[in-house]
Amino acid sequence: MIRLSVTARIALLSILLALVSNLVLVAFVWKVVRDDAIDELRRDTVEQSDALIAVYRTGGLPALGRTIREARAPGDVSRIVAVIARDGRLIAGVGPELDGLARWPNLGFRIRAMGTPWSDREVGYAVRQIGPYRLVSGRVLDDWDAEQRGIERALAAAMLLSLALGIGGGLVVTRYVGRRLDRVADVIEGVAAGDLSRRVGNAASGDAFDRLAVRLNGMLDKTERLMSELRIVTDGLAHDLRSPLARLRAKAEAAVLQADPAQREAAMGGLLIETDLVMRMLSTMIEITRAESVSRDRLARIDPATLVEEIADLYAPVVEDAGMRFEAVVAPALPQITLHRELMTQAIANLIDNALRHAANGGEIVLRLALRDDEARFQVEDRGPGIAEADRAEALRRFGRLDRARSLPGAGLGMALVEAVARLHDGRVELHDNAPGLIAAIVVPISR
């Protein structure tokens, strides 16, 4: 079985559509022309019959006979006028082979072959009743048939021309579609070969190919970003787990070698601390993956003020136990926002934990919910040392840790989780100077 390519099928479809549409058009034109010609013939025949009937009414059969004999112009052999008796006798008439009319015709207008002598020639005629006779008037359609055949030949030529144009148009469409699809295929093949920087060109015409290019490029952007983050995660895990695992092994070995039960218990405590650190790193990685892969149907319309108040009630005692003042500030009359409650709660909690860890001597932490430019801002403000503007991108990177934080426990994943949650909500993370201190904000649009 022969399998055609997509472009070949598109070309054949274009040719077929052109052929069918032109067949329909030609048939329509032919029918309209034929119907108009028949209507014109009917009108002429009826008008001629009316004129002859008027002559019969005024002068009788003798006057009608004279008019019939004078009706045909010299050289005109197509006109037919006849008066026929009930017994089939031809009373008067002009026209070729009038013996073919020697019968009692039915009333009305028709186009048909009349009699044996004209079996291969069509006649358009009208039959009218005049007294005891019937009047037949019309004409042989030799000229009309010739015009019809001329029209049909012209339509056939137009059909062939349209078919040729359809083939040419199909080839043009095939070439255009093939080029656009080849560009997409080349990019996909390049990406499959490992070049994640390849993108599909966009002609900015807004057609289906451009929309496909925009969506494909967006998918490739996300794939490249995920692959880059995967490499960072792999490298970061390999690097950051090396130290705690080495310490874990050293402390496990020390605990095994300790003969004193008290020293062994102390060594086991350190072993548990290192184990908890590794578990926290892995748990945070799982939470980040969950935030990046959660389905949008898991988001729901919630009251952001209620969410912030619940978090404030949970963390106020913790901050105060750390010797700092905690304050929650919520803007009035905030609308509901589409959020993932659990992940947003985890992200804000991470910001508060960071403020507790790095700004312990700052004196206060403020949890603020504000509305600005149709965006909701969940802000955690502290009075600690802050983060220099040049270091803020590093602070948001997975496993990114500033120099002064390397002495503290952690893996540099807390802010990466916050950024993943912000992206889930089509938002972003912003870091600003609080003069002194840091303002860390999760910014999400209100209406989506």
VOTI-329712 format. One line per 10 residues: number of its first residue (from 0); their letters; for each residue x, y, z of C-alpha. Coordinates in Angstrom, 3 decimals, always signed. Layout:
BEGIN
NUM	a	X,Y,Z ~ ...
This chain:
BEGIN
0	mirlsvtari	+0.000,+0.000,+0.000 ~ +1.390,+3.389,-1.052 ~ +1.642,+5.858,+1.824 ~ +1.711,+9.512,+0.829 ~ +3.509,+12.175,+2.803 ~ +1.601,+14.899,+4.599 ~ +2.547,+17.506,+1.997 ~ +1.478,+15.179,-0.842 ~ -1.877,+14.615,+0.852 ~ -2.295,+18.370,+1.282
10	allsillalv	-1.521,+18.887,-2.433 ~ -4.024,+16.226,-3.483 ~ -6.626,+17.681,-1.154 ~ -6.082,+21.157,-2.632 ~ -6.416,+19.792,-6.181 ~ -9.527,+17.814,-5.261 ~ -11.148,+20.816,-3.597 ~ -10.340,+22.992,-6.625 ~ -11.760,+20.344,-8.980 ~ -14.951,+19.840,-7.007
20	snlvlvafvw	-15.544,+23.571,-6.527 ~ -15.012,+24.231,-10.236 ~ -17.271,+21.335,-11.222 ~ -19.994,+22.808,-9.065 ~ -19.362,+26.268,-10.529 ~ -19.390,+24.993,-14.128 ~ -22.585,+23.016,-13.541 ~ -24.205,+26.062,-11.983 ~ -23.185,+28.338,-14.873 ~ -24.353,+25.806,-17.460
30	kvvrddaide	-27.727,+25.402,-15.766 ~ -28.243,+29.146,-15.424 ~ -27.352,+29.760,-19.078 ~ -29.611,+26.924,-20.261 ~ -32.516,+28.005,-18.078 ~ -32.202,+31.602,-19.286 ~ -32.134,+30.444,-22.920 ~ -35.229,+28.241,-22.424 ~ -37.078,+31.103,-20.708 ~ -36.243,+33.434,-23.566
40	lrrdtveqsd	-37.386,+30.855,-26.131 ~ -40.628,+30.317,-24.221 ~ -41.332,+34.057,-24.123 ~ -40.669,+34.484,-27.859 ~ -42.812,+31.489,-28.731 ~ -45.716,+32.601,-26.536 ~ -45.561,+36.142,-27.942 ~ -45.652,+34.742,-31.493 ~ -48.621,+32.546,-30.583 ~ -50.477,+35.501,-29.050
50	aliavyrtgg	-49.967,+37.542,-32.212 ~ -51.280,+34.717,-34.442 ~ -54.291,+34.144,-32.174 ~ -55.117,+37.857,-32.441 ~ -55.005,+37.550,-36.265 ~ -57.318,+34.527,-36.159 ~ -59.815,+36.320,-33.959 ~ -59.990,+39.322,-36.278 ~ -59.761,+37.686,-39.726 ~ -60.479,+34.035,-39.200
60	lpalgrtire	-58.659,+31.126,-40.734 ~ -57.995,+32.788,-44.145 ~ -56.248,+35.771,-42.522 ~ -54.297,+33.394,-40.249 ~ -53.191,+31.335,-43.269 ~ -51.895,+34.420,-45.068 ~ -50.057,+35.571,-41.965 ~ -48.486,+32.134,-41.527 ~ -47.261,+32.059,-45.122 ~ -45.741,+35.515,-44.653
70	arapgdvsri	-44.328,+34.758,-41.182 ~ -41.028,+33.230,-42.197 ~ -38.366,+35.539,-43.509 ~ -36.471,+34.520,-46.642 ~ -33.733,+32.057,-45.821 ~ -35.153,+31.267,-42.396 ~ -35.705,+27.523,-42.319 ~ -35.945,+27.187,-38.557 ~ -39.322,+28.802,-37.900 ~ -42.326,+26.525,-37.473
80	vaviardgrl	-45.952,+27.715,-37.618 ~ -48.803,+25.272,-38.283 ~ -52.565,+24.907,-37.842 ~ -53.653,+21.305,-37.275 ~ -57.188,+19.875,-37.402 ~ -58.457,+17.305,-34.922 ~ -58.052,+14.509,-37.452 ~ -54.378,+15.417,-37.882 ~ -54.704,+17.268,-41.167 ~ -52.316,+20.154,-41.705
90	iagvgpeldg	-54.570,+23.132,-42.464 ~ -51.782,+25.658,-42.962 ~ -48.158,+25.917,-42.020 ~ -44.554,+26.763,-42.750 ~ -41.441,+24.966,-41.612 ~ -39.235,+22.025,-42.476 ~ -40.773,+18.574,-42.616 ~ -44.242,+19.669,-41.507 ~ -45.476,+16.147,-42.075 ~ -43.877,+15.372,-38.746
100	larwpnlgfr	-46.607,+17.469,-37.141 ~ -49.458,+15.380,-38.622 ~ -50.970,+14.467,-35.258 ~ -53.059,+16.153,-32.575 ~ -50.433,+17.753,-30.248 ~ -50.961,+18.442,-26.570 ~ -51.336,+21.979,-25.298 ~ -48.400,+23.748,-23.620 ~ -44.729,+24.501,-24.222 ~ -42.076,+21.842,-24.596
110	iramgtpwsd	-38.690,+21.085,-26.077 ~ -38.438,+17.720,-27.771 ~ -37.789,+15.827,-30.988 ~ -40.944,+16.183,-33.089 ~ -41.709,+13.316,-35.392 ~ -39.555,+10.856,-37.264 ~ -38.013,+13.309,-39.712 ~ -36.746,+15.372,-36.786 ~ -35.789,+12.552,-34.488 ~ -32.244,+13.913,-34.234
120	revgyavrqi	-33.253,+17.598,-34.048 ~ -34.863,+19.350,-31.101 ~ -37.760,+21.777,-31.507 ~ -39.025,+24.294,-29.001 ~ -42.716,+24.888,-29.622 ~ -45.961,+26.030,-27.994 ~ -49.404,+24.545,-28.743 ~ -52.493,+26.791,-28.353 ~ -56.176,+26.116,-28.960 ~ -57.852,+28.292,-31.658
130	gpyrlvsgrv	-61.463,+27.297,-32.256 ~ -61.582,+23.676,-33.486 ~ -57.893,+23.777,-34.382 ~ -54.606,+23.775,-32.635 ~ -51.917,+26.334,-33.375 ~ -48.285,+25.185,-33.220 ~ -45.567,+27.862,-33.183 ~ -41.874,+27.581,-32.442 ~ -38.509,+26.955,-34.046 ~ -35.964,+24.284,-34.718
140	lddwdaeqrg	-33.155,+24.640,-32.158 ~ -30.187,+24.067,-34.426 ~ -28.726,+27.505,-33.691 ~ -29.659,+27.242,-30.041 ~ -27.982,+23.830,-29.811 ~ -24.881,+25.229,-31.473 ~ -24.763,+28.043,-28.902 ~ -25.223,+25.514,-26.122 ~ -22.384,+23.376,-27.432 ~ -20.189,+26.467,-27.669
150	ieralaaaml	-20.969,+27.334,-24.094 ~ -20.265,+23.770,-23.025 ~ -16.920,+23.795,-24.853 ~ -16.028,+27.074,-23.157 ~ -16.993,+25.648,-19.779 ~ -14.972,+22.495,-20.456 ~ -11.942,+24.630,-21.351 ~ -12.485,+26.646,-18.181 ~ -12.694,+23.378,-16.268 ~ -9.364,+22.182,-17.656
160	lslalgiggg	-7.804,+25.570,-16.938 ~ -9.094,+25.545,-13.370 ~ -7.774,+22.012,-12.921 ~ -4.337,+23.152,-14.103 ~ -4.517,+26.133,-11.768 ~ -5.617,+23.816,-8.961 ~ -2.612,+21.589,-9.557 ~ -0.330,+24.625,-9.612 ~ -1.934,+26.016,-6.465 ~ -1.637,+22.633,-4.761
170	lvvtryvgrr	+2.052,+22.491,-5.577 ~ +2.557,+26.027,-4.241 ~ +0.681,+25.189,-1.038 ~ +2.664,+21.965,-0.720 ~ +5.934,+23.799,-1.118 ~ +4.936,+26.462,+1.430 ~ +3.609,+23.971,+3.973 ~ +6.571,+21.669,+3.388 ~ +9.080,+24.463,+4.059 ~ +7.327,+25.493,+7.263
180	ldrvadvieg	+7.057,+21.901,+8.485 ~ +10.688,+21.198,+7.555 ~ +11.757,+24.118,+9.753 ~ +9.810,+22.690,+12.669 ~ +11.202,+19.206,+11.999 ~ +14.779,+20.541,+11.811 ~ +14.381,+22.243,+15.184 ~ +12.894,+19.109,+16.756 ~ +15.707,+16.982,+15.340 ~ +18.293,+19.456,+16.655
190	vaagdlsrrv	+16.707,+19.416,+20.114 ~ +16.578,+15.612,+20.030 ~ +20.296,+15.639,+19.199 ~ +20.972,+17.687,+22.338 ~ +20.960,+21.298,+21.096 ~ +18.356,+22.817,+23.410 ~ +19.041,+26.318,+22.108 ~ +17.269,+25.643,+18.777 ~ +14.024,+27.567,+18.209 ~ +11.425,+27.727,+15.438
200	gnaasgdafd	+11.439,+30.935,+13.406 ~ +8.339,+33.117,+13.724 ~ +7.151,+35.161,+10.728 ~ +4.864,+37.244,+12.997 ~ +1.979,+36.734,+10.550 ~ -0.280,+35.235,+13.201 ~ -1.142,+32.140,+11.134 ~ -1.410,+28.588,+12.447 ~ +2.300,+27.918,+11.864 ~ +3.281,+30.995,+13.872
210	rlavrlngml	+0.978,+29.963,+16.709 ~ +2.538,+26.500,+16.589 ~ +6.015,+28.081,+16.636 ~ +5.143,+30.224,+19.678 ~ +3.813,+27.243,+21.623 ~ +6.688,+24.986,+20.576 ~ +9.258,+27.634,+21.493 ~ +7.565,+28.104,+24.846 ~ +7.746,+24.364,+25.445 ~ +11.413,+24.325,+24.430
220	dkterlmsel	+12.146,+27.284,+26.738 ~ +10.598,+25.407,+29.624 ~ +12.415,+22.201,+28.661 ~ +15.737,+24.026,+28.481 ~ +15.113,+25.656,+31.839 ~ +14.123,+22.348,+33.432 ~ +17.146,+20.597,+31.961 ~ +19.383,+23.383,+33.226 ~ +17.815,+23.138,+36.666 ~ +18.179,+19.365,+36.534
230	rivtdglahd	+21.891,+19.748,+35.886 ~ +22.129,+22.262,+38.704 ~ +20.200,+19.947,+40.998 ~ +22.381,+16.985,+40.074 ~ +25.587,+18.947,+40.543 ~ +24.266,+20.604,+43.701 ~ +23.135,+17.348,+45.230 ~ +26.427,+15.695,+44.397 ~ +28.340,+18.609,+45.925 ~ +26.135,+19.421,+48.919
240	lrsplarlra	+25.458,+15.835,+49.901 ~ +29.136,+14.948,+49.824 ~ +29.922,+16.906,+52.984 ~ +26.972,+15.767,+55.144 ~ +27.387,+12.165,+53.979 ~ +31.112,+12.297,+54.754 ~ +30.309,+13.727,+58.199 ~ +27.595,+11.120,+58.582 ~ +30.046,+8.333,+57.853 ~ +32.707,+9.831,+60.144
250	kaeaavlqad	+30.279,+10.208,+63.045 ~ +28.870,+6.722,+62.474 ~ +32.404,+5.342,+62.551 ~ +33.196,+7.374,+65.670 ~ +30.041,+6.140,+67.374 ~ +30.976,+2.529,+66.606 ~ +34.506,+2.999,+67.976 ~ +33.443,+4.765,+71.172 ~ +33.723,+2.547,+74.227 ~ +32.267,+5.083,+76.658
260	paqreaamgg	+28.432,+4.923,+76.541 ~ +28.105,+8.691,+77.160 ~ +30.484,+9.525,+74.322 ~ +28.747,+6.977,+72.094 ~ +25.388,+8.612,+72.847 ~ +26.789,+12.032,+72.024 ~ +28.182,+10.710,+68.753 ~ +24.815,+9.151,+67.931 ~ +23.157,+12.539,+68.549 ~ +25.472,+14.162,+66.014
270	llietdlvmr	+24.723,+11.310,+63.644 ~ +20.992,+12.036,+63.929 ~ +21.580,+15.744,+63.274 ~ +23.449,+14.997,+60.044 ~ +20.761,+12.496,+59.031 ~ +18.040,+15.115,+59.607 ~ +19.949,+17.602,+57.426 ~ +20.112,+15.146,+54.533 ~ +16.417,+14.300,+54.986 ~ +15.491,+17.983,+54.952
280	mlstmieitr	+17.415,+18.494,+51.714 ~ +15.632,+15.592,+50.058 ~ +12.242,+16.675,+51.406 ~ +12.728,+20.192,+50.088 ~ +13.675,+18.833,+46.661 ~ +10.464,+16.782,+46.659 ~ +8.452,+19.886,+47.595 ~ +10.045,+21.882,+44.754 ~ +9.228,+19.119,+42.265 ~ +5.690,+19.011,+43.591
290	aesvsrdrla	+5.311,+22.770,+43.189 ~ +6.531,+22.619,+39.579 ~ +4.325,+19.692,+38.564 ~ +1.082,+20.423,+40.417 ~ -2.002,+20.600,+38.180 ~ -3.785,+23.938,+37.809 ~ -7.077,+22.348,+38.804 ~ -5.650,+22.030,+42.321 ~ -5.773,+25.821,+42.687 ~ -8.849,+27.378,+44.269
300	ridpatlvee	-10.268,+30.810,+45.012 ~ -9.380,+31.722,+48.591 ~ -9.282,+34.821,+50.778 ~ -5.601,+35.891,+50.974 ~ -6.209,+37.923,+54.136 ~ -7.433,+34.824,+55.966 ~ -4.387,+32.872,+54.749 ~ -1.949,+35.527,+56.010 ~ -3.749,+35.781,+59.362 ~ -3.511,+32.000,+59.833
310	iadlyapvve	+0.238,+32.071,+59.102 ~ +0.672,+35.038,+61.453 ~ -1.122,+33.194,+64.269 ~ +1.196,+30.224,+63.742 ~ +4.508,+32.115,+63.580 ~ +3.954,+35.008,+66.001 ~ +4.854,+32.904,+69.094 ~ +7.899,+31.443,+67.303 ~ +9.277,+34.865,+66.384 ~ +8.588,+36.269,+69.818
320	dagmrfeavv	+10.336,+33.284,+71.449 ~ +13.372,+34.189,+69.330 ~ +13.384,+37.596,+71.010 ~ +11.967,+39.538,+68.051 ~ +8.771,+41.477,+67.442 ~ +6.309,+40.091,+64.897 ~ +3.666,+42.140,+63.063 ~ +1.131,+41.207,+60.383 ~ -0.188,+44.006,+58.145 ~ -3.067,+43.203,+55.760
330	apalpqitlh	-4.482,+45.659,+53.229 ~ -8.268,+46.113,+53.486 ~ -10.898,+44.902,+50.999 ~ -8.727,+42.431,+49.115 ~ -10.497,+40.219,+46.558 ~ -10.216,+36.450,+46.489 ~ -7.235,+35.029,+44.606 ~ -6.711,+31.686,+42.886 ~ -4.007,+29.982,+44.990 ~ -2.699,+26.614,+46.081
340	relmtqaian	-3.204,+27.037,+49.815 ~ -0.687,+24.463,+51.068 ~ +2.162,+25.445,+48.737 ~ +1.641,+29.180,+49.251 ~ +1.638,+28.616,+53.005 ~ +4.908,+26.646,+52.717 ~ +6.508,+29.391,+50.578 ~ +5.585,+32.189,+53.022 ~ +6.754,+30.025,+55.929 ~ +10.115,+29.603,+54.166
350	lidnalrhaa	+10.481,+33.383,+53.896 ~ +9.746,+33.756,+57.622 ~ +12.218,+30.954,+58.486 ~ +14.898,+32.716,+56.417 ~ +14.218,+35.965,+58.245 ~ +14.480,+34.164,+61.598 ~ +17.756,+32.495,+60.597 ~ +19.528,+35.434,+58.996 ~ +18.046,+38.443,+60.816 ~ +17.974,+37.236,+64.411
360	nggeivlrla	+19.431,+40.525,+65.654 ~ +17.179,+42.694,+63.527 ~ +14.543,+43.234,+66.175 ~ +11.378,+42.670,+64.120 ~ +9.758,+40.750,+61.287 ~ +6.739,+42.091,+59.372 ~ +4.422,+39.872,+57.338 ~ +2.614,+42.182,+54.900 ~ -0.145,+41.564,+52.375 ~ -0.489,+44.481,+49.952
370	lrddearfqv	-2.270,+45.214,+46.675 ~ -0.469,+47.042,+43.882 ~ -1.191,+47.234,+40.125 ~ -3.686,+44.329,+40.192 ~ -1.122,+42.146,+41.938 ~ -1.095,+40.740,+45.449 ~ +2.237,+40.991,+47.300 ~ +2.979,+38.574,+50.150 ~ +5.980,+40.278,+51.790 ~ +8.261,+39.288,+54.658
380	edrgpgiaea	+10.301,+42.267,+55.884 ~ +13.195,+42.025,+58.317 ~ +15.863,+44.342,+59.729 ~ +18.832,+42.035,+59.314 ~ +21.923,+42.460,+57.119 ~ +19.918,+42.076,+53.900 ~ +21.261,+40.847,+50.553 ~ +23.333,+42.956,+48.204 ~ +21.709,+43.527,+44.816 ~ +24.526,+41.693,+43.044
390	draealrrfg	+23.908,+38.583,+45.190 ~ +20.110,+38.339,+44.846 ~ +20.138,+36.127,+41.732 ~ +22.437,+33.687,+43.530 ~ +20.113,+33.649,+46.538 ~ +17.221,+32.484,+44.308 ~ +19.248,+29.758,+42.566 ~ +18.904,+26.171,+43.688 ~ +21.697,+25.283,+46.106 ~ +22.721,+28.917,+45.897
400	rldrarslpg	+24.213,+30.018,+49.234 ~ +25.847,+33.294,+50.081 ~ +29.236,+33.253,+51.744 ~ +27.982,+34.336,+55.158 ~ +25.324,+31.571,+55.124 ~ +27.701,+28.696,+54.520 ~ +28.404,+28.383,+58.239 ~ +24.705,+27.836,+58.908 ~ +22.892,+24.517,+58.373 ~ +20.919,+24.282,+55.163
410	aglgmalvea	+21.239,+23.490,+51.482 ~ +20.132,+26.691,+49.727 ~ +16.796,+25.243,+48.587 ~ +14.329,+27.359,+50.575 ~ +14.231,+30.291,+48.135 ~ +14.178,+27.900,+45.167 ~ +10.950,+26.446,+46.580 ~ +9.527,+29.964,+47.000 ~ +10.326,+30.773,+43.363 ~ +8.762,+27.494,+42.152
420	varlhdgrve	+5.547,+28.310,+44.015 ~ +5.525,+31.818,+42.539 ~ +5.882,+30.411,+39.004 ~ +3.021,+28.004,+39.663 ~ +0.809,+31.057,+40.280 ~ +2.153,+32.932,+37.191 ~ +3.950,+35.221,+39.601 ~ +7.511,+36.043,+40.612 ~ +9.803,+36.541,+43.590 ~ +11.221,+39.993,+44.271
430	lhdnapglia	+14.027,+40.908,+46.688 ~ +14.375,+44.544,+47.758 ~ +16.396,+46.545,+50.260 ~ +14.534,+47.385,+53.491 ~ +17.203,+49.903,+54.569 ~ +18.330,+48.070,+56.638 ~ +17.218,+44.530,+56.047 ~ +15.502,+42.629,+53.274 ~ +12.032,+42.627,+51.738 ~ +11.254,+39.242,+50.174
440	aivvpisr	+7.964,+39.289,+48.246 ~ +5.902,+36.713,+46.392 ~ +3.967,+38.658,+43.738 ~ +0.975,+36.987,+42.062 ~ -1.694,+38.406,+39.730 ~ -5.169,+38.803,+41.185 ~ -7.192,+37.906,+38.073 ~ -6.156,+34.997,+35.813
